[in-house]
Amino acid sequence: MTALLWALVVLPAVVGALLCGAGRRADRVAPAVAVGTAGLVLAAAIAVAVSRPAVSVPFLPGADLGLAVDALTAVVLPAVAAVTLLVLVFSAGEITGARGRFFGLMLLFEAAVALTTVATTLPALLFAWEVMGATSYALIAFSWRDPDRVGAGTTAFLTTRAADLGLYVAAGAALAGGAGLGLDRLADAGGPWLDVVAAGVLVAALGKAAQLPFSFWLSRAMEGPSPVSALLHSAAMVAMGGYLLLRTAPLLAASGWADDAAAWVGALTAVALGAVAVAQRDLKQLLAASTAAQLGYVVLAAGVAAVSGGAAHLVAHASTKALLFLAAGAWLSALGTKQLPALRGAARRWPVVGVPAAVGALSLAGVVPLSLWASKDEVLAVAREHSLPLYVVGLAGAALSAAYAGKVLWILWRRPPAAAESGYDTERPGTRQVGGLQQAPLGVLAAGAAVLGLLVWPPVGTAIRTALGETGLPRPSVLEMVLSAVLAVGVVLAVGRLPLPEPRWAAGWLGLGTATQVVAVRPVLRLAEALARFDDRVLDRSVTAAAVAVRGAAGGFARFDDRVLDRAVEATGTGGVRAARGAAVADTTGFDGAAEGVAAALRRLGDLLRRTQTGQLHQYYVQAAVVLAAALALLLLTR
Amino acid sequence: MLSLIVFLPLAAAVVLGAARALPDAVSRWTWLGVTVAELALVAVLVAGYDTPPDGGLAWEERLRWIPSVGSSYHVGVDGLSLPLVALTAVVFCACAVHALKDARRPRAQAALFLFLQSTCLGLFVAQDLILFFVFFDLSIVGMYFVIAGWGHGGAARSALKFFLYTFLGSLALLVGFIGLYLAADPHTFDIPELVAAAPLADDAVAGAWVLGAILLGLAVKTPTVPFHTWLPPAHTDAPAIGSAVLAGILLKMGTYGFVRIAMPALPDAWQAWAWVVLTVGVVSVLYGALVALAQTDVKRMIAYTSVNHMGYVLVAVGAAGVVADGAQEARELAVTGAVTQMVSHGLITSALFLLAGVLHDRVGSYAMADFGGLAAPAPRYAGLFAVGAFASLGLPAFSGFVAEFQIFAGSIGATWFAVLAVPGILLTAALFLRAYQRLFTGPTAGRAEGFPDLRTHELLPVGGLLLLSLLIGVVPWPLLDLIAPAAETVVGLVSR
């Protein structure tokens, strides 16, 4: 059975990667291969939901890659696999170009979402979580020649990744708090680390689930193909944000504040994005806002630890919303528009799309006895037990969902105007055809949207609650159920008579996108540019300046060398030569002269002495007498 | 065995350099042949590697070299160096394939790259500071000639800047090494002996100075803010394979120095100054990513992402020095992540630089403004670039995620301060997606029109590098089993 668990992830990943890698060569076979693979994955998902295998393989030191199927997974995984299969069938009829890439990416996404649902450790979860984000980017930007769509993909990826940072921080905090990286042990983190872990997980989940304040990315994500919106931006990826909170509900509760925070963010999103949905005139935008609002109930459920109700709502919403997105996509390709005014009466002209869409819209409105009515009440009953204000806000969100679903319902089923054709083909040339591959999934999803309320009723509901250990949870009273049913039907009927307000703040998604641009994106870009200038003009130049200074100093030394040292040496040389010359002059005129003078004087003395040699005796006597007299005088004087 | 691996490319380089009349094709294929042989030898090395007990070395060789100063020819590998030796063999092999169609003086290029490969391998197996330093400096010389000889634009100036800056850094390193030598009793340059002795353990002032000199030298090479300004011009003007080696291998010499020398040999100083390393790491992460975000030149942008990615390594090794109770496991995870990041960055950034080089080879420009909608004329190029970009921004299933997850989880587990580096991965995502959007999507415009798609000799090396990154990303434990015991040893040593 562990092999099946692996196959669930590895099979779509490998096939998807191969399809992507093969590119255009795989275009012809891609739809069949992808649908076949998704079918096998669904079979595997059902099998593991029954057998509940668990497996763990080494991944990082002290952090294994853990996969397991528990009761929560067993509810969510087959539903996601089924929706994937149906969306891929629809895509086979809808997507005409670059099918290898499209179906490859969808399968990669399915692998990631399957791993998300079965992950039991943070590394496994984060692994899948980020791959979901990346495939979402690539699928939103599927028509890459359009810069707007690529920009929308970038916005989606960056916004969700900004929230994902929470999981990285949570992993560090879990290690620091001594809890390890198992998802079920996160609540054991000690001290302030527990708060960090809870906050990190909460932020990451809110970002993925397009809850406040991250909701705006979902609006731009609608620029992607309709099957992508149906699978990623309603049934699977966005829903995984809610799923993570359901899985970590004990952690939220253990922190003492994150559970209330989640509950209130969920409830407020249900109301605020419900209002946004009411104000939309573009069908896909309305559905996107509604997705965020509906997932608000799942997040609320996680906050009040109503896991069974939250899971039921997640699954029922997946079926309902995938249906509505696919219907919107079918009309978009047939009629070339998704603008609600232009779609007036479309359901009457295409009842094969219109009837399933009507079931979906009624379920979305919370009309009794369809699925979302049942699952929402299940969540609200636990919320009321927690706090009455929370319940009231949740109920207001329910009224709003009835309003926007009613809006869609009435427009689609009114009589088409005579000049209906003039509203068509505004966004792309319509084919005026809805093929069999597109119709078939709608029926199945409509059936799901109708009956998945069974997930909260006995016997299935009881079994799930028992498996999740939630038998003690409060159930909705008859009064509550009647109240919400009357509310839904009443609002839907009222919407048919009264025009709905479309305030600008709501039509513009509360200005969240603009606010993000102003508060985060532009300052960061400006900072980046300023730092780049600093890097070029200050850091780099200071290094260059240092080098120039060194060169300048070297030049200075060279000049010193030339002008001072060298000249001093030269001057010494010249001086030496001069001194030598002087010495030479002195030598010739001084020493040599003196010597010659002495010699001349001696010669003259010699001449004088020679003259004394006269040869006459009397002159010798005189000389002897003089000498004797002189000697006598010397003697007498010196005594 | 290690000596054979280190000196085989050098011998081939000498032969190629001497054989003046060799035909170009023979030079190219000889080069490729030698790199493939190296790859095979390293594969044997990895296959036969068993983590030695007590943090010792495998395939150790020690010969007398300069006994008068206590320096010997001492080589050996452990879990820190073996992954980098393997990375070196892989990246140089990829470069040899990429250069198969390069017409510019192939014989000299082959000889030079083989020489460079020897210096890189030598550095990673060196267990002696003098040996380490010699290879460190020779690699700078080799890379200087690569940039100056085969670069473009202001190659001569950039090469000179690279040379002077990193050479100056190496001098600081040498001063630090001499400080270690003098502090050790008996005087020695042998790394395991120095690590065992941990000289300067009881002299905080001298320890700080020696560590400062070593850190400065390594920080220039890594490079970290503010010593990184030689990197962008060097990359912009270097040939594609030069950039791949520079970013893939040469930068690792800096970060490898931290875990091989600075941390284990100066544990007390490292603990005392870990916060400086951590801060420089955080600043490098954020600053590198932000400056990269503002770039309009693809190659400069990738160069700045290297500053960011190497910043993560600094964060991890800095956090590993923050010795607190009970965080042993987290600090080991951080160091394992740091070494993984070295390997991962080597694979991914080399691939990205080889891809960026294609732009210049085709149309002589790296400016993003010159391109648009490249995905239409060059779908394979667009696909591989997308894979490379997502791998570099740390997408799971690629090695970058394995590295960065460990770094963040481990570093935050050791000290909350590391949280400040986390926004780095968001900024990296933003900059890669913006660049990808400008280059590859939208209507085909500018020089993108008629852009020829990747050819086989360009496709294979990039594909191979990214495939390895994918393999590590999906099945990381064979690599981590190699690194983790060594990381444990380093953390144990630095905690003394």
HADDOCK unambig.tbl for C-alpha pairs under 7 A between the chains (distance, minus, plus):
assign (segid A and resid 58 and name CA) (segid B and resid 477 and name CA) 6.57 0.50 0.50
assign (segid A and resid 59 and name CA) (segid B and resid 475 and name CA) 6.94 0.50 0.50
assign (segid A and resid 59 and name CA) (segid B and resid 476 and name CA) 6.16 0.50 0.50
assign (segid A and resid 59 and name CA) (segid B and resid 477 and name CA) 5.58 0.50 0.50
assign (segid A and resid 60 and name CA) (segid B and resid 477 and name CA) 6.42 0.50 0.50
assign (segid A and resid 61 and name CA) (segid B and resid 333 and name CA) 6.94 0.50 0.50
assign (segid A and resid 127 and name CA) (segid B and resid 396 and name CA) 5.01 0.50 0.50
assign (segid A and resid 130 and name CA) (segid B and resid 395 and name CA) 6.54 0.50 0.50
assign (segid A and resid 130 and name CA) (segid B and resid 396 and name CA) 6.49 0.50 0.50
assign (segid A and resid 131 and name CA) (segid B and resid 395 and name CA) 6.80 0.50 0.50
assign (segid A and resid 131 and name CA) (segid B and resid 396 and name CA) 6.34 0.50 0.50
assign (segid A and resid 144 and name CA) (segid B and resid 441 and name CA) 5.31 0.50 0.50
assign (segid A and resid 144 and name CA) (segid B and resid 442 and name CA) 6.11 0.50 0.50
assign (segid A and resid 145 and name CA) (segid B and resid 373 and name CA) 6.84 0.50 0.50
assign (segid A and resid 145 and name CA) (segid B and resid 441 and name CA) 5.50 0.50 0.50
assign (segid A and resid 145 and name CA) (segid B and resid 442 and name CA) 4.01 0.50 0.50
assign (segid A and resid 145 and name CA) (segid B and resid 443 and name CA) 5.43 0.50 0.50
assign (segid A and resid 146 and name CA) (segid B and resid 442 and name CA) 5.23 0.50 0.50
assign (segid A and resid 147 and name CA) (segid B and resid 441 and name CA) 6.68 0.50 0.50
assign (segid A and resid 147 and name CA) (segid B and resid 442 and name CA) 4.90 0.50 0.50
assign (segid A and resid 150 and name CA) (segid B and resid 437 and name CA) 6.81 0.50 0.50
assign (segid A and resid 154 and name CA) (segid B and resid 433 and name CA) 6.46 0.50 0.50
assign (segid A and resid 158 and name CA) (segid B and resid 426 and name CA) 6.89 0.50 0.50
assign (segid A and resid 158 and name CA) (segid B and resid 430 and name CA) 6.56 0.50 0.50
assign (segid A and resid 161 and name CA) (segid B and resid 426 and name CA) 6.47 0.50 0.50
assign (segid A and resid 162 and name CA) (segid B and resid 426 and name CA) 6.07 0.50 0.50
assign (segid A and resid 165 and name CA) (segid B and resid 422 and name CA) 6.74 0.50 0.50
assign (segid A and resid 168 and name CA) (segid B and resid 405 and name CA) 6.86 0.50 0.50
assign (segid A and resid 168 and name CA) (segid B and resid 408 and name CA) 6.61 0.50 0.50
assign (segid A and resid 168 and name CA) (segid B and resid 409 and name CA) 6.62 0.50 0.50
assign (segid A and resid 169 and name CA) (segid B and resid 419 and name CA) 6.73 0.50 0.50
assign (segid A and resid 171 and name CA) (segid B and resid 409 and name CA) 5.29 0.50 0.50
assign (segid A and resid 172 and name CA) (segid B and resid 408 and name CA) 6.28 0.50 0.50
assign (segid A and resid 172 and name CA) (segid B and resid 409 and name CA) 3.66 0.50 0.50
assign (segid A and resid 172 and name CA) (segid B and resid 410 and name CA) 6.10 0.50 0.50
assign (segid A and resid 172 and name CA) (segid B and resid 412 and name CA) 4.69 0.50 0.50
assign (segid A and resid 172 and name CA) (segid B and resid 413 and name CA) 4.66 0.50 0.50
assign (segid A and resid 173 and name CA) (segid B and resid 412 and name CA) 6.46 0.50 0.50
assign (segid A and resid 173 and name CA) (segid B and resid 413 and name CA) 5.77 0.50 0.50
assign (segid A and resid 175 and name CA) (segid B and resid 330 and name CA) 6.56 0.50 0.50
assign (segid A and resid 175 and name CA) (segid B and resid 409 and name CA) 6.92 0.50 0.50
assign (segid A and resid 175 and name CA) (segid B and resid 413 and name CA) 5.24 0.50 0.50
assign (segid A and resid 176 and name CA) (segid B and resid 327 and name CA) 6.69 0.50 0.50
assign (segid A and resid 176 and name CA) (segid B and resid 413 and name CA) 4.01 0.50 0.50
assign (segid A and resid 176 and name CA) (segid B and resid 414 and name CA) 6.53 0.50 0.50
assign (segid A and resid 528 and name CA) (segid B and resid 290 and name CA) 4.55 0.50 0.50
assign (segid A and resid 528 and name CA) (segid B and resid 291 and name CA) 5.28 0.50 0.50
assign (segid A and resid 528 and name CA) (segid B and resid 293 and name CA) 6.17 0.50 0.50
assign (segid A and resid 528 and name CA) (segid B and resid 294 and name CA) 5.39 0.50 0.50
assign (segid A and resid 529 and name CA) (segid B and resid 291 and name CA) 6.83 0.50 0.50
assign (segid A and resid 529 and name CA) (segid B and resid 294 and name CA) 5.06 0.50 0.50
assign (segid A and resid 531 and name CA) (segid B and resid 291 and name CA) 5.78 0.50 0.50
assign (segid A and resid 532 and name CA) (segid B and resid 291 and name CA) 4.68 0.50 0.50
assign (segid A and resid 532 and name CA) (segid B and resid 294 and name CA) 6.24 0.50 0.50
assign (segid A and resid 540 and name CA) (segid B and resid 229 and name CA) 5.47 0.50 0.50
